[in-house]
Each structure stands twice: as C-alpha cells, then as structure tokens.
Amino acid sequence: MATLTINHDGLKKLREQLGSPTNETLARRMKVDAATVSRVLSGKSTPGASFIAGAVLAFGATRFSDLFLVVDK
C-alpha cells in the first residue's frame, strides 16, 4: 500500500521562497487549521485530503513532488 508523506526539504525551500516561515502563516495560506499543519509536519498525522488540497492551493499543482513523497509500505 502506498501513502503520502511530507517532503520536508522541499517544503522548507518552498516556504522560504513564499515567505511562509511559520506554521500559522502556512496554515492561513493553505486554508487549514494551524494544529493540522503542526500534526502533519511533526509526523503525528498523515496528510489528509484537506491538507493535500491546501498545499496545492498554496504552492500550485506543479510543486506537488516538492511537497510530498510517495512511500510504499
């Protein structure tokens, strides 16, 4: 079974480029709760549909592979 995980290095670079250094700023750009961003980025939760859609909204679909890694479990 494959799942998505965060590409932390790619996300860090994109956040710096867009001036979204804090989780709160990122959450506003993604239109999700800051607690959701915190849980996903810390590994406590996997990225759900609203997180993935918010990331695409904030960074664009062409950056999907910079944001996420597909992991085969």
C-alpha positions in Angstrom: 0.0 0.0 0.0 1.4 3.4 -0.9 0.9 6.6 1.1 2.0 10.2 1.0 4.4 11.7 3.4 5.8 15.2 3.6 9.0 16.1 1.7 10.4 18.2 4.5 13.4 19.6 2.5 11.2 20.6 -0.5 8.6 22.1 1.7 11.2 24.1 3.6 12.6 25.6 0.4 9.1 26.5 -0.9 8.1 28.1 2.5 11.3 30.3 2.3 10.5 31.3 -1.3 6.9 32.3 -0.4 7.7 33.9 2.9 5.7 31.4 5.0 8.2 30.7 7.7 5.7 29.8 10.5 3.2 27.1 10.7 0.5 29.7 11.3 1.3 31.6 8.2 1.4 28.3 6.2 -1.9 27.3 7.6 -3.5 30.5 6.5 -2.1 30.1 3.0 -3.4 26.6 2.9 -6.8 27.5 4.5 -6.4 24.8 7.1 -6.1 24.8 10.9 -2.6 25.5 12.3 -2.9 22.5 14.5 -3.4 20.3 11.4 -0.2 21.7 9.9 1.6 21.1 13.1 0.4 17.5 13.4 1.2 16.6 9.8 4.7 18.3 9.8 5.6 16.6 13.1 4.6 13.2 11.8 1.7 12.7 14.3 -0.8 12.6 11.4 -0.6 11.7 7.7 -1.6 14.3 5.2 -5.3 14.1 4.6 -7.3 15.4 1.7 -7.8 18.9 3.1 -4.0 19.2 3.8 -3.1 18.0 0.4 -5.6 20.3 -1.3 -4.4 23.2 0.8 -0.8 22.6 -0.1 -1.7 22.5 -3.8 -3.7 25.7 -3.3 -0.8 27.4 -1.5 2.0 26.2 -3.7 0.5 25.1 -7.0 0.0 21.6 -8.5 3.3 21.8 -10.3 5.1 21.7 -6.9 3.3 18.5 -5.7 6.5 16.4 -5.9 8.4 19.1 -4.0 5.8 18.8 -1.2 5.1 15.1 -1.0 6.9 11.8 -1.3 5.1 8.6 -2.2 6.1 5.8 0.2 5.4 2.2 -0.5 4.6 0.4 2.8 
